[in-house]
Amino acid sequence: MDKLPGDYIAGFVDGEGCFALKFRRDIKPERKNKPVYFYWDIEFAIVLRKDDEEIIKNIRDTLACGRISVNRSGQVRYSVNRIDDLLDKVVPFFERYRLRAKKRFDFELWTEALEILSKNQQTKTKRKGIGFARIEWKKDDLKRLIEIQEEMREFKSKRNDWKWITQIKK
C-alpha cells in the first residue's frame, strides 16, 4: 500500500474522522444476576463507503496501527482503540500534521481524555492468581472525563443523554 502525505491525512480527518470518547454500559446476560459493567472507551475512527476502502487502507498503513472492518450496510471502518497506539502513533501524528478545522478542538479535548484514561488504565499485578487490579481513580479525573465528554458534544452530531449516565454525573 502507498503511504500518504501527513497533510493529506490531516485534511481528510478534518472532514471524515472522529475522535470518540464514550462511557459504555455492558450487561453480561450469560452470568448469574446479569451484572452490569460501566467503562470508558476511547477511539479514533473513519467510516466511509465500501468503494473507498483503498484510501482507508492507505491511511492505516501510514499510521501503522488500527484495524479495518466492513459492516452489513456496505461501510468500511478504520479504527484505533489501543491506548498505546493512540498515545504513540495517532496523537504524535496529529501534533505534527495539525488539524485545521473545528475538529482540532475536539482532538485537543480527546487527547486530554486519552492521557487521563492512560494513567488510570488497568495494570497487571505482580501477585500470582490476581490477574488485573484497577488503579484507584482520582475523583477529579472522573469528573474531568465527564466534563470533556460534555465539551466534545459541541463537535458531534446531536445525541440524547443516556438515562443511566445522569446517575454518575451527580
C-alpha positions in Angstrom: 0.0 0.0 0.0 1.0 3.6 -0.5 1.9 5.8 2.4 0.1 9.1 2.2 1.4 12.6 2.9 0.6 13.7 6.5 -1.1 17.0 5.5 -3.4 15.0 3.2 -4.5 12.7 6.0 -5.0 15.6 8.4 -7.3 17.3 5.9 -9.1 14.0 5.3 -9.6 13.5 9.0 -10.8 17.1 9.4 -13.7 16.2 7.2 -14.3 12.5 7.8 -12.5 11.5 11.0 -13.9 11.0 14.5 -12.2 11.3 17.9 -14.6 9.5 20.2 -14.9 9.3 24.0 -17.6 7.0 25.2 -18.9 6.0 28.5 -20.2 2.4 28.0 -22.6 0.2 29.8 -22.4 -3.6 29.2 -24.7 -6.2 30.6 -23.4 -9.8 30.9 -26.6 -11.8 30.5 -24.8 -15.1 30.5 -23.6 -14.6 34.0 -25.6 -15.1 37.2 -27.6 -12.0 38.3 -26.7 -10.4 34.9 -24.1 -8.0 36.2 -23.8 -4.5 34.6 -20.3 -3.0 33.9 -19.5 0.6 33.1 -16.3 1.7 31.5 -14.8 4.5 29.4 -13.8 3.7 25.8 -11.7 6.0 23.5 -11.2 5.7 19.8 -10.0 7.3 16.6 -12.1 6.2 13.6 -13.0 7.0 10.0 -16.1 5.5 8.3 -16.6 5.6 4.5 -18.4 3.8 1.8 -17.0 0.3 0.8 -15.8 1.7 -2.5 -13.4 4.0 -0.6 -11.7 1.0 1.1 -8.4 1.7 -0.6 -7.9 5.1 0.9 -8.7 3.7 4.3 -6.1 1.0 3.9 -3.5 3.7 2.9 -4.3 5.7 6.0 -4.0 2.6 8.2 -0.6 1.8 6.6 0.6 5.4 7.0 -0.3 5.5 10.7 0.9 1.9 11.2 -1.9 0.9 13.6 -5.6 0.1 13.9 -7.9 -2.3 12.1 -10.4 -2.2 9.2 -13.8 -3.8 9.2 -16.8 -3.8 6.8 -20.3 -3.7 8.1 -23.5 -5.1 6.5 -24.6 -1.8 5.1 -21.5 -1.5 2.9 -19.4 0.9 5.0 -15.7 0.4 5.7 -14.5 1.4 9.1 -10.9 2.2 10.2 -10.5 2.4 14.0 -7.7 2.6 16.5 -8.6 1.7 20.1 -5.4 0.5 21.7 -4.3 3.2 24.2 -0.6 2.6 23.3 -1.2 3.1 19.6 -3.3 6.2 20.3 -0.6 7.7 22.5 2.4 6.7 20.5 1.2 7.0 16.9 -2.1 8.8 16.5 -1.5 11.8 18.8 2.1 12.5 17.6 0.9 12.3 14.0 -1.8 14.9 14.5 0.5 17.1 16.6 2.9 17.1 13.7 0.2 17.4 11.0 -2.2 19.8 12.6 -6.0 19.6 12.0 -7.2 23.0 10.7 -11.0 22.9 11.1 -13.0 22.8 14.3 -12.0 19.2 14.7 -8.7 20.4 16.2 -10.6 21.5 19.3 -12.2 18.1 19.5 -8.8 16.5 19.1 -7.3 18.6 22.0 -10.1 17.6 24.4 -9.8 13.9 23.2 -6.1 14.0 23.8 -6.6 15.2 27.4 -9.1 12.4 28.0 -6.7 9.9 26.5 -4.0 11.0 28.9 -6.4 10.6 31.9 -7.5 7.1 30.7 -3.9 6.1 30.1 -2.8 6.9 33.7 -6.0 5.1 35.1 -6.0 2.0 32.9 -5.8 -1.5 34.4 -2.4 -2.8 35.1 -1.1 -6.3 35.8 -0.2 -7.1 39.4 2.9 -9.0 40.4 0.9 -11.3 42.7 0.1 -14.7 41.1 -3.6 -15.5 40.6 -4.9 -11.9 40.9 -4.9 -11.1 37.1 -5.7 -7.5 36.9 -6.1 -4.8 39.5 -7.7 -1.5 38.9 -5.8 1.6 39.8 -7.9 3.8 42.1 -9.4 6.5 40.1 -9.0 10.0 41.3 -12.3 11.7 41.7 -11.0 14.8 39.8 -10.1 12.5 36.8 -13.6 11.0 36.6 -15.1 14.5 36.9 -12.9 15.8 34.2 -13.7 13.0 31.8 -17.4 13.8 32.2 -16.7 17.5 31.5 -14.6 16.6 28.5 -17.3 14.4 27.1 -19.8 17.3 27.5 -17.4 19.8 25.9 -16.9 17.4 23.0 -20.6 17.3 22.3 -20.3 20.7 20.6 -18.3 19.0 17.8 -20.5 15.9 17.5 -23.9 15.2 16.0 -26.7 15.9 18.4 -27.4 12.9 20.6 -29.6 12.4 23.6 -28.2 11.7 27.1 -28.2 8.1 28.2 -30.6 7.7 31.2 -28.0 5.8 33.2 -25.2 8.3 32.8 -27.1 11.0 34.7 -26.7 9.0 37.9 -22.9 9.2 37.6 -22.9 13.0 37.0 -24.3 13.6 40.4 
